[in-house]
Structures are given as C-alpha cells and as structure tokens.
Amino acid sequence: MIRNLVLAIALFAALTTSLQTSHAQINYTVGLENTAHRYVHVTMEFETDDDETELMMAVWTPGSYLVREYARHIDSMTVTDQDGEPLSYRKTRKNRWLVETDDVDFVKVGYRLYCNEESVRTNFVNHDYAVLNGAPTFITIPDRLDQEHIVKLNLPPKWKRSATSLVEGDDPHVYTARNFDELVDSPIVAGNLQVYPFDVGGVPHQLVNIGEQGMWDGTKAASDLKKVVASHQKMWGNVPYDRYLFLNVLSGGGGGLEHDNSTLVISSRWSFRDKSRYASWLSLCSHEFFHTWNVRRLRPKPLVKYDYENEIYTDGLWIAEGITSYYQDLALVRAGLLSKSKFMSGVSNEIESVQRTVGRKYQSLRDSSFDTWIKFYRPDENSRNTRISYYAKGAVAAFLLDMKIRSLTDNEKSLDDVMRKMFSKYSKKGFTSEQFRRVAGQVAGQKLDDWFENAIDSTNELEFDSSLTFMGIDIPNAAMKKDDKEKKARKVSRSAPATIGASFSGTRISRVTPDSQAWRLGMVSGDEVLAINGFRLSGSFSDRLRQYEIGDQVELLISRDDLLFSETVTLESSKTEDWAISWSSNPSKDQKQRIMAWLEIKTRQADKKNGQDAKEEVGESSEEAPKKKRKRRRKKPLKS
C-alpha cells in the first residue's frame, strides 16, 4: 500500500514537471521581410492551460528613465488557437491584453510593429539593416517572466548576419533568453554586418559595425576598444561576463545604452576620420562599457528588480551616470588613448558647463536623480534655468570626491577603491545612497557627511578646495578668495560679446537667462526681434549685435503673438566667472608622482617598454567568419 502511494506521488510529480516543462518557454518569430516600409511582423507562440491569459508590453527601457508607451507602435494584432481559429481578446490597459483561452492549450499572437525611431532604446529598420530592442519589440506574459523566451529571425535573402549577446541555438538566427529580463537586456542587429573579434582578460569580445560602407577602419577601432576594455577590467579587478559585443550602428545619429553583455551605440560613418569625433566615439564606448559593472551589476537598490510598467525612483542616478561619466575619459587616459592635457581640458569644460547652468541653483543632484522620469528626458526652453544634469554635475562631483579621498589618504586610496568595495559588497543585492556614503567614508578614513550634504543634497556651490592643489591642479579663479584672485599672476583672458541676456535661434528668442536685461523686461521664449535701432533684422540677431558695445542702448522692435511693440535695452556683458581648471604650471615632485599614479602613466609606460602594449591582434571582418557560440549556462537567477 505504502509502495503504491509512493509510486503515485512520484508519478504525479513527474506529470506536474512535464506540464511545467511544456509551458516553460515563449517562442517568437520576427519577420524582417518588409523592413523597407519600416515594419516588422512578430509572431508569439505559447502553450497555456488557463481560462484567461494576460499579455503585457513594457513601457520603458532600463537605462533610459522615461515612460515611452511602446504599445503605440503596434498597428494590428491577431490571436488564434492551434487550428488557426480566432480567439477573443480585449485590451485592458494601454499595454495589456486579455485573451480568452478556455479549452485552448496553444495560442498564437501576431502583431505588426512600426519601427522608425532611431535611438538606442527603440526600434528602427530599413532596406539594409534592423536594430531591435527587447522592450519595444516583444509582448510577454506577466506571470511567466522567468521562463525562457526564444527568438527566431527571418532575414531577407540579401541579409547575411545577425548579432546579439543572447545564446545562439543550433539553427542560424535563433537565440534564447533565459528570461524576459535577459531578452530586454539584449539588443539585436541584423543585416550585412562587419564583425571584428578580439580577446581581453581571456574573454571574447566583438566590435559589430552596421553601415560602415568602407568609411570605418574596424580593425583599428577594435584595437583601440581592446585597450579601453583592458583599462576598465584592470580598474575593477574582475570580469563579470563571458562574452561582450559592441553593437556600433553607423547611421549618423548618436547615443549609447548599456547592457549586461553588450552595448548599443549610434554614431556616424564619417566619425572615424575626424579625430575629435572618433575620440568622442571612444569616450561613448568607454562610458557604456563602464556600466557593465556600475549600473548593470552594481545598482541602486530600487533598480535591482525592474518593473517594466511603472517608474522606479532612486536618488542615486548621479552615482550610476555621473561617476560613469567621470571614468569614461579617465579610462582613455589610462589606456593611452587620450592625452593628459585633453583629459584635463575635458574635466574643465564639464565644470564650466555646470557652473554656467543657472539650474544648479534650483535643483540638487539628489533631486535631479529622483526627478529624471519627469524632467531629464523632457527638456524645454526653461530647463537650463531650473534643472541640473546628473550626468554633468555628477561627473564633476565624482572628480571632486576622487580628489578629496586622494588628498585625505596621501593618494593611497581613491574613488577606484570605493567602486571596487561597493561592487564586492552590493553587486548582488543593490545599494542605498547611505551605503555608498558610508563606504566612501571608510575608504577616505573619515566621515564625509558634510561633503555629501553640500555637493549632493543641496544647491550650494561645489567646493573647489586644497585637494585639487594637492593633486597638482590649479583651483579655478571663481573659487578663489578675493585676495587670492588679485594675487594670481596668470589669468584666462576671454572675449565678452554684448548680450541682452537671451539665447537666440536666428531672430527668435529660444531661452531667457534669469535676472538679465531681457528677463527684467519680461521678454520670453518665442519673442521675435524684427529690428534693431530702426534697421530691419534679416539674419541672426547675435551676428547683428556684434556691431554694438557693452553699455550701448538699443531699441528693439519685437513681435509677440502677432502684436508689435518696442523695448529699449542696455547691452550687458556675456562674460561670467572663470571656472576653468588646469594642470599646475610648476608642479612639485610629489604632485607629479600623484598625477602619474592617478592617470597610471608610469604603469602604462612600463607596459609599453615590456612590449605588452604592442601589436594588438584583432580579427578581420569576414562574411564567412564562423560565429562564436556562447556556452549555455545553467539556469540561475540573473545577477543584478
């Protein structure tokens, strides 16, 4: 009797497991045959034993904090059973559908997507290639997010390759995501791609170029990326991935978005031969690759588990993006791809940008991070007057924090140590802002509460103190005491053209600076200046204003809402305080050593001398080159 009972229980368990296994995946077929008209057709197939099945589409993409309503790009949908018979369904929310599945064990959903939004978080397709992101492409089942999602691409005859960080199956262009998180985290590109493989840290990497058209040297770019990757791996001290792809779309746009095992960046095929634009591309790739650790695996606690239908609020985006922005060029210097002087010029420009943004007086870094969902991605003509970027000010804050820690520890510790310790402690469970501050204090050897209160929580001015001097950097003029400014021998001389205190697009005001002449006269964005001192204005207002001097009074004829009126304005100086920083013109021996340690100049020179920096081996692109298949890992929770 007992034996029969045991057998019955075992049989029931096996049957239950079998049923669960049969429902353990969602299959997609993506038809790319009609991309010339900006459309893709997606077919979703799954088994079910429920009376009703709810479908869901994400409304935002992790890393880009704005609700984008992806379901708006679906213009037709069909739902059928295993025999092709239509099933009843209805839309219950902007991004959800409820399908009647009583007496049905198989469902097929077909929908057509319009894909013509060229960005790293959306979809765009054309005659030559397709760029697909997970969130705006794939409908899923909200209570089956942890199941496998399998994607098959049907390519046009002339398209030869596809690329993604997803696991590739035995059949061409078939990929498996362990769960919906991994599907969303793995952009897909397809077309006639050029692939340049290289290894760093014992791990395979690829630069995948889309649309290079002979204007991009992929071998050289991959060689430079190899140095960038090595720099970041060295700083972090670990390699948390088993394969990595740089998906580089050369369509003329711009931007990048990070993922666990890849990044999608958009640039121009004309960038490679322009030194400045190519340097910006390397900086962008460096930024996104740093996110492999900071954001993708080391996350603010609220972002550990994504809610794809609702905003997720955190006050730590300045850590996620600002610190990353600081390291993007620091890594290039350490890799030998950016000069010491250009690095300092970049830091100086970032400081100038922040200090010339009036919004820093009204929004703290903490609030900028928290309000990104409603402000950062929706700029208007008044944004610079009321907001501050957690990218820009966050990068400056990271730089100052690094200098602070180095000065307090005699350059024995740095922000590098803070980030490594944070990764060791919180990469699996997420962190709070308080925990970050605590770790920074531990590394610095003293509490930094006052520093964080001033730089992050308040709208006070950032403090440029003796920690910069300690590192061999001249403090900006504007941050000096009055007596020190007068004693400073070298001053930066800048032309100061006349202004009314407003920015122009042609003859029309685009933005008014608070407390300026234009502001006090009530001039607003959209006002059009038709004439100056009775002379009709036919070109640029700014060009005409060069005919006048600071202090001149001019009469402006203005059009607002089709009504004409005049205002007399006294021209003022556009010059603001000088916030430029630079390397000390006469650094001490100790300062030189600190700079070399910070930028790792000595280490790089030693590596080069030993031949470690010579002759990078990077594979050539080939249409016939075999794809490296990523080894399938055992199922386990996705690391955060």
C-alpha positions in Angstrom: 0.0 0.0 0.0 2.8 2.4 1.0 4.8 1.4 -2.1 1.8 2.2 -4.3 1.3 5.5 -2.6 5.0 6.4 -3.2 4.7 5.4 -6.8 1.5 7.5 -7.2 3.2 10.6 -5.7 6.2 10.1 -7.9 4.0 9.8 -11.0 2.1 12.9 -10.1 5.3 14.8 -9.5 6.7 13.7 -12.9 3.4 14.7 -14.6 3.5 18.1 -12.9 7.1 18.6 -14.0 6.2 17.6 -17.6 3.3 20.1 -17.7 5.5 22.8 -16.3 8.3 22.0 -18.8 5.8 22.1 -21.7 4.8 25.6 -20.7 8.4 26.7 -19.9 9.1 28.8 -23.0 7.6 31.5 -25.1 8.6 31.5 -28.8 8.9 34.4 -31.2 9.4 34.7 -34.9 10.5 38.1 -36.1 9.7 38.7 -39.8 12.1 41.2 -41.4 10.9 40.9 -44.9 9.1 44.3 -45.0 11.7 46.5 -43.4 11.8 48.8 -46.4 8.5 50.2 -45.2 9.7 50.4 -41.6 7.6 47.4 -40.4 8.5 44.1 -38.7 6.0 41.4 -38.0 6.3 39.5 -34.8 4.6 36.1 -34.0 4.4 35.0 -30.4 3.5 31.4 -29.6 3.0 29.7 -26.3 1.1 26.9 -24.5 -1.4 27.5 -21.8 -3.9 25.7 -19.6 -5.5 28.8 -18.1 -9.0 30.1 -18.9 -7.6 33.5 -19.5 -4.1 34.7 -20.4 -2.9 38.2 -19.9 -0.3 39.7 -22.3 1.9 42.7 -21.4 4.3 45.0 -23.2 6.9 47.1 -21.4 6.5 50.8 -21.3 10.2 51.8 -20.8 13.7 50.5 -21.3 16.1 50.1 -18.3 18.9 52.7 -18.5 16.6 55.3 -20.1 14.2 56.6 -17.5 11.2 57.8 -19.4 7.8 56.0 -20.0 7.8 55.7 -23.8 4.5 53.8 -24.4 5.9 51.2 -26.8 2.5 49.7 -27.5 1.6 52.7 -29.5 3.8 51.3 -32.4 1.5 48.2 -32.7 -0.9 48.9 -35.5 -2.6 45.4 -35.9 -2.9 42.2 -33.9 -4.4 38.8 -34.4 -4.9 36.0 -31.8 -5.6 32.4 -32.8 -5.6 28.9 -31.4 -3.7 25.8 -32.7 -6.1 25.4 -35.6 -5.9 29.0 -36.7 -9.3 29.8 -35.3 -9.6 33.4 -33.9 -9.6 33.8 -30.1 -11.5 36.5 -28.3 -9.3 39.2 -26.7 -9.6 42.7 -25.5 -7.3 45.5 -24.4 -7.5 46.1 -20.7 -4.8 48.8 -20.3 -2.6 50.8 -22.6 -0.1 48.0 -22.7 -2.1 44.9 -21.7 -4.4 42.5 -23.5 -6.6 39.7 -22.0 -7.1 36.6 -24.2 -9.9 34.1 -23.6 -8.1 30.7 -23.6 -10.7 28.4 -22.1 -10.5 24.9 -23.8 -7.3 26.1 -25.6 -3.8 24.8 -25.0 -1.9 26.7 -27.7 -2.0 30.4 -28.5 -0.5 32.3 -31.5 -0.3 36.1 -31.3 0.7 38.1 -34.4 1.3 41.8 -34.4 2.9 44.4 -36.7 5.3 46.9 -35.4 6.2 50.3 -36.9 10.0 50.8 -36.4 11.2 54.2 -37.3 12.5 55.8 -34.1 16.3 55.9 -34.4 17.6 55.7 -30.9 19.4 53.1 -28.7 16.2 52.3 -26.7 13.7 51.9 -29.6 13.5 50.1 -33.0 14.5 51.2 -36.4 14.7 49.2 -39.6 15.3 50.0 -43.3 16.3 48.3 -46.6 19.8 47.4 -45.3 19.6 46.5 -41.6 17.4 46.2 -38.5 18.0 47.4 -34.9 15.7 45.8 -32.4 15.5 46.3 -28.6 13.6 43.9 -26.3 11.2 46.2 -24.5 9.7 47.9 -27.6 9.6 44.6 -29.6 8.3 41.7 -27.5 5.0 41.2 -25.9 5.2 38.7 -23.0 3.1 37.1 -20.3 3.5 39.0 -17.0 3.3 35.9 -14.7 5.8 34.0 -16.9 8.7 36.4 -17.0 11.1 33.9 -15.6 10.6 31.4 -18.4 12.7 31.0 -21.5 12.0 33.4 -24.4 13.2 32.1 -27.7 13.6 34.4 -30.8 13.9 33.3 -34.4 14.8 35.9 -37.0 13.6 35.5 -40.6 16.1 37.6 -42.6 15.7 38.8 -46.2 17.7 36.8 -48.8 20.4 39.6 -49.1 21.0 39.9 -45.3 23.7 37.5 -44.1 24.2 38.0 -40.4 22.6 38.9 -37.1 24.3 39.7 -33.8 23.2 39.8 -30.1 24.6 38.8 -26.8 21.8 36.1 -26.4 22.7 32.4 -26.5 22.7 31.2 -30.1 21.0 27.9 -31.0 21.9 25.2 -33.4 19.9 26.9 -36.2 21.1 30.2 -37.7 19.5 33.4 -36.3 17.8 31.6 -33.4 18.5 32.9 -29.9 17.5 32.0 -26.4 16.9 34.3 -23.4 16.8 32.7 -20.0 14.0 35.1 -19.0 12.3 38.3 -20.0 15.0 40.4 -18.2 17.7 38.9 -20.4 15.5 39.4 -23.6 15.0 43.1 -22.8 18.7 43.4 -21.9 19.9 42.1 -25.3 19.5 44.3 -28.4 19.6 42.5 -31.7 21.0 43.8 -35.0 20.8 42.2 -38.4 21.9 42.9 -42.0 25.3 42.7 -43.7 27.4 43.3 -40.6 31.1 43.6 -40.3 32.5 41.8 -37.2 35.9 42.3 -35.6 36.7 39.8 -32.8 39.3 40.4 -30.0 40.1 38.8 -26.7 40.8 40.7 -23.4 41.1 39.0 -20.0 40.6 35.6 -21.5 37.1 36.6 -22.7 35.9 37.1 -26.3 34.7 40.5 -27.5 33.4 41.7 -30.8 33.0 45.1 -32.5 30.0 44.7 -34.8 29.8 47.5 -37.3 26.5 48.2 -39.1 26.7 50.5 -42.1 30.4 51.3 -42.2 30.4 51.5 -46.1 34.2 51.5 -46.3 34.5 54.7 -44.3 35.3 53.0 -40.9 38.5 51.1 -40.1 37.0 48.4 -37.9 40.3 46.7 -37.2 41.8 49.9 -35.8 38.7 50.7 -33.8 38.6 47.2 -32.4 42.3 47.5 -31.4 41.5 50.8 -29.5 38.5 49.2 -27.9 40.7 46.4 -26.7 42.8 48.9 -24.8 39.7 50.5 -23.3 38.3 47.2 -22.2 41.7 46.2 -20.6 41.7 49.6 -18.7 38.3 49.0 -17.2 39.0 45.4 -16.4 42.1 46.4 -14.6 40.4 49.1 -12.6 37.5 46.9 -11.4 39.7 43.8 -10.9 37.2 41.3 -12.2 35.5 40.2 -15.5 31.8 39.5 -14.7 30.8 38.4 -18.2 31.7 35.5 -20.6 31.3 37.4 -23.9 30.8 41.0 -24.9 29.6 42.8 -28.0 29.9 46.5 -29.1 27.0 46.9 -31.5 28.0 50.0 -33.4 25.3 51.4 -35.7 26.9 54.0 -38.1 23.6 55.7 -39.2 24.6 59.3 -38.4 22.8 59.6 -35.1 24.2 59.5 -31.6 23.9 57.9 -28.1 24.5 54.7 -26.3 22.8 52.3 -23.9 24.4 49.8 -21.6 23.6 46.1 -21.2 25.0 43.2 -19.2 27.0 41.6 -22.1 26.7 44.2 -24.8 26.2 47.9 -25.6 24.3 49.5 -28.5 25.8 52.8 -29.7 24.9 55.0 -32.6 27.4 57.1 -34.4 28.3 58.3 -37.9 30.3 56.5 -40.5 32.1 59.8 -41.0 33.3 59.9 -37.4 36.3 57.6 -37.8 38.4 60.0 -40.0 37.6 63.0 -37.8 40.0 62.8 -34.7 37.7 64.8 -32.4 34.5 62.8 -33.4 36.4 59.5 -33.1 37.7 60.4 -29.7 34.1 61.2 -28.7 33.1 57.7 -30.0 35.8 56.1 -27.9 34.6 58.1 -24.9 31.0 56.9 -25.5 32.0 53.3 -25.8 34.1 53.7 -22.6 31.1 55.1 -20.8 28.8 52.3 -21.8 31.4 49.6 -21.0 32.0 51.0 -17.5 28.2 50.4 -16.9 29.0 46.7 -17.3 29.9 47.0 -13.6 28.3 50.2 -12.4 24.5 50.0 -13.1 24.2 46.7 -14.8 25.5 44.7 -11.8 26.1 47.3 -9.2 22.7 49.0 -9.0 20.8 51.4 -6.7 18.6 49.1 -4.6 15.3 50.2 -6.3 16.7 49.1 -9.7 17.6 45.6 -8.6 14.2 44.3 -9.8 12.8 46.1 -12.8 9.1 46.9 -13.0 8.6 47.3 -16.8 5.2 49.0 -16.4 5.9 51.7 -13.8 8.5 54.3 -12.9 11.2 53.2 -10.4 12.5 56.1 -8.3 16.0 56.4 -6.9 18.2 59.4 -5.8 21.3 57.5 -6.8 21.4 58.1 -10.6 24.3 60.6 -10.1 26.3 57.6 -8.9 25.1 55.5 -11.8 25.7 58.0 -14.5 27.8 60.8 -13.0 30.6 58.6 -11.7 30.5 56.7 -15.0 30.8 60.0 -16.9 33.9 60.8 -14.9 35.6 57.5 -15.6 34.8 57.4 -19.3 37.7 59.6 -20.2 39.9 58.7 -17.2 39.9 55.2 -18.7 41.0 56.5 -22.0 44.0 58.3 -20.4 44.9 55.2 -18.6 44.6 53.2 -21.8 47.0 55.6 -23.6 44.2 56.8 -26.0 43.8 60.4 -24.6 46.5 62.9 -23.6 46.9 64.2 -20.1 46.2 67.8 -21.4 43.0 66.8 -23.3 41.7 64.9 -20.3 42.1 68.0 -18.1 40.5 70.2 -20.7 37.5 67.8 -20.7 37.2 68.0 -16.9 37.5 71.8 -17.1 34.8 72.1 -19.8 32.5 69.9 -17.7 33.0 72.2 -14.7 32.4 75.3 -16.9 29.2 73.7 -18.2 27.8 73.1 -14.8 28.8 76.5 -13.4 27.2 78.3 -16.3 23.9 76.4 -15.9 21.6 78.5 -13.7 19.5 75.5 -12.8 22.3 74.3 -10.4 20.9 76.9 -8.0 17.5 75.4 -8.0 17.9 71.6 -8.3 20.3 69.4 -6.3 22.0 66.3 -7.6 19.8 64.1 -5.4 16.6 65.7 -6.8 17.9 65.6 -10.3 18.3 61.9 -10.0 14.9 61.4 -8.4 13.0 63.5 -11.0 14.6 62.1 -14.1 11.3 60.5 -15.1 9.5 63.8 -15.5 12.3 66.2 -16.2 15.6 65.0 -17.7 14.3 63.4 -20.9 11.8 66.2 -21.4 13.8 69.4 -21.7 12.2 72.7 -22.7 13.4 76.3 -23.1 13.4 76.8 -19.3 15.3 73.7 -18.4 18.8 75.3 -18.1 17.2 77.9 -15.7 15.7 75.3 -13.3 17.5 71.9 -13.7 20.9 70.4 -13.5 22.1 67.2 -15.2 23.1 64.3 -13.0 25.4 63.3 -15.8 27.4 66.6 -15.9 27.3 67.7 -12.3 27.5 64.1 -11.2 30.8 63.8 -13.2 32.2 66.9 -11.6 31.1 65.7 -8.1 32.8 62.3 -8.8 36.0 64.2 -9.8 36.0 66.3 -6.7 35.2 63.2 -4.5 38.1 61.4 -6.0 40.4 64.3 -5.3 39.1 64.6 -1.8 39.8 60.9 -1.0 43.2 61.1 -2.5 44.2 64.2 -0.5 42.9 62.7 2.7 44.8 59.4 2.2 48.0 60.9 0.8 47.0 59.4 -2.6 47.0 55.9 -1.1 43.2 55.5 -1.7 40.8 56.8 -4.3 37.4 56.6 -5.9 38.7 53.4 -7.6 38.8 51.8 -4.2 35.3 53.0 -3.3 33.8 51.5 -6.5 35.6 48.2 -6.1 34.4 47.9 -2.5 30.9 48.8 -3.5 31.0 46.1 -6.2 32.2 43.5 -3.7 29.6 44.3 -1.1 26.5 45.2 -3.1 26.7 43.9 -6.7 24.2 41.1 -5.9 21.7 43.0 -3.7 21.9 46.7 -4.7 22.8 49.6 -2.5 21.3 52.7 -1.0 22.8 56.2 -1.1 23.6 56.0 2.6 25.6 52.8 2.0 27.6 54.5 -0.8 28.4 57.4 1.5 29.4 55.0 4.3 31.8 53.1 2.0 33.3 56.4 0.7 34.0 57.5 4.3 35.5 54.2 5.1 37.9 54.4 2.2 38.7 58.1 3.0 39.4 57.2 6.6 36.8 59.7 7.9 33.1 60.6 7.6 32.2 62.6 4.5 28.7 63.6 5.6 29.3 67.3 5.2 30.8 66.9 1.7 27.8 64.8 0.5 25.3 67.2 2.1 26.9 70.1 0.3 27.6 68.5 -3.1 24.7 66.1 -3.5 21.8 67.1 -1.2 21.9 70.9 -1.5 22.0 73.5 -4.2 25.1 75.1 -2.6 28.1 75.7 -4.9 30.5 72.8 -5.3 33.7 73.2 -3.2 37.0 73.5 -5.1 39.4 73.2 -2.2 43.0 72.4 -1.5 42.5 68.7 -2.5 43.0 70.0 -6.1 46.2 71.7 -5.3 47.4 68.6 -3.5 47.0 66.7 -6.9 48.8 69.4 -8.9 45.7 71.1 -10.3 45.1 74.9 -10.2 41.9 75.9 -8.4 39.6 77.9 -10.8 39.6 81.7 -10.4 36.0 81.9 -9.4 36.5 79.5 -6.5 39.4 81.5 -5.0 39.1 84.1 -2.2 39.2 87.7 -3.4 42.7 88.3 -2.3 44.0 85.2 -4.0 42.3 86.2 -7.2 44.1 89.5 -7.2 47.5 87.9 -6.5 47.1 85.2 -9.2 49.6 86.0 -11.9 48.1 84.0 -14.8 44.6 84.8 -15.7 42.5 83.4 -18.5 41.5 86.1 -21.0 38.2 85.7 -22.8 36.3 87.9 -25.1 33.0 89.1 -23.8 30.5 90.0 -26.5 27.5 92.1 -25.7 24.2 90.5 -24.9 20.6 91.2 -23.8 20.6 88.1 -21.6 18.8 85.8 -24.0 19.7 83.0 -26.4 18.5 83.2 -30.0 17.7 80.8 -32.8 18.0 83.2 -35.8 15.9 86.2 -34.8 13.7 84.4 -32.3 14.4 84.0 -28.6 14.9 80.4 -27.5 15.8 81.0 -23.8 15.9 83.9 -21.4 18.6 84.0 -18.6 17.1 84.8 -15.2 18.0 88.3 -13.8 19.2 89.5 -17.2 18.0 92.6 -19.1 15.7 90.5 -21.2 14.3 88.8 -18.1 13.6 92.1 -16.3 11.8 93.5 -19.4 9.6 90.4 -19.5 10.9 89.0 -22.7 10.1 85.3 -23.2 10.9 82.4 -25.4 9.2 82.8 -28.8 9.5 86.5 -29.0 10.9 87.6 -32.4 13.2 90.6 -32.8 12.4 92.3 -36.1 14.6 95.3 -36.0 17.4 96.9 -34.0 17.5 100.8 -33.8 15.2 101.0 -36.8 17.1 98.7 -39.0 15.3 95.6 -40.2 16.9 92.3 -38.9 17.1 89.8 -41.7 19.8 87.4 -40.4 21.0 86.3 -37.0 20.3 88.6 -34.0 23.6 87.5 -32.4 25.5 88.5 -35.6 23.9 92.0 -35.7 24.6 92.5 -32.0 28.4 92.3 -32.7 28.1 95.8 -34.2 27.4 97.2 -30.7 29.3 97.5 -27.5 28.6 96.6 -23.9 26.6 99.5 -22.3 25.0 100.7 -25.6 21.3 101.3 -25.5 19.4 99.7 -28.4 15.8 99.9 -29.4 14.3 96.5 -30.4 11.1 96.0 -32.4 9.6 92.8 -31.2 6.8 90.6 -32.4 4.8 88.5 -29.9 1.6 86.7 -30.8 1.4 88.9 -34.0 1.5 92.1 -31.9 4.4 94.6 -32.4 6.0 96.6 -29.6 9.3 98.2 -28.8 11.7 97.9 -25.9 14.9 99.8 -25.1 17.6 97.5 -23.7 21.1 98.3 -22.3 23.5 95.7 -23.6 25.4 93.8 -20.9 28.4 91.6 -20.8 28.0 87.9 -21.6 31.2 87.1 -19.6 30.7 85.1 -16.5 33.1 84.0 -13.8 36.0 81.9 -14.9 35.7 78.3 -13.7 38.5 76.8 -15.9 41.0 74.5 -14.2 44.3 73.3 -15.4 47.4 71.4 -14.5 49.8 73.4 -12.3 52.4 75.2 -14.4 55.1 74.3 -11.9 54.2 71.1 -10.1 56.3 69.7 -7.3 57.9 66.3 -7.4 55.2 64.9 -5.1 52.5 66.4 -7.3 54.0 64.8 -10.4 54.1 61.4 -8.7 50.4 61.8 -7.6 49.3 62.7 -11.1 51.2 59.7 -12.6 49.7 57.4 -10.1 46.2 58.8 -10.7 46.4 58.6 -14.5 48.6 55.4 -14.4 51.2 56.9 -16.6 54.1 55.1 -15.1 52.3 51.7 -15.3 51.4 52.3 -19.0 55.0 53.4 -19.8 56.3 50.2 -18.2 53.8 48.0 -20.1 54.9 49.6 -23.3 58.5 49.2 -22.5 57.9 45.5 -21.8 56.1 45.1 -25.1 52.7 44.4 -23.6 51.2 47.4 -25.4 52.4 46.5 -28.8 50.8 44.7 -31.8 47.2 44.1 -30.8 45.8 41.1 -32.6 42.3 41.8 -33.8 40.4 39.6 -36.2 39.4 40.9 -39.6 35.7 41.1 -40.6 34.5 38.4 -42.9 31.1 37.4 -44.2 32.2 33.8 -43.9 33.7 34.0 -40.5 32.2 31.5 -38.1 30.2 32.8 -35.2 31.5 32.1 -31.7 28.7 30.4 -29.8 28.2 31.4 -26.3 28.2 28.5 -23.9 24.9 27.9 -22.4 24.9 28.4 -18.6 22.8 26.6 -16.2 19.6 28.3 -15.2 20.1 30.6 -12.2 18.8 34.0 -11.1 20.1 36.9 -13.2 22.8 38.8 -11.3 22.0 42.4 -10.6 
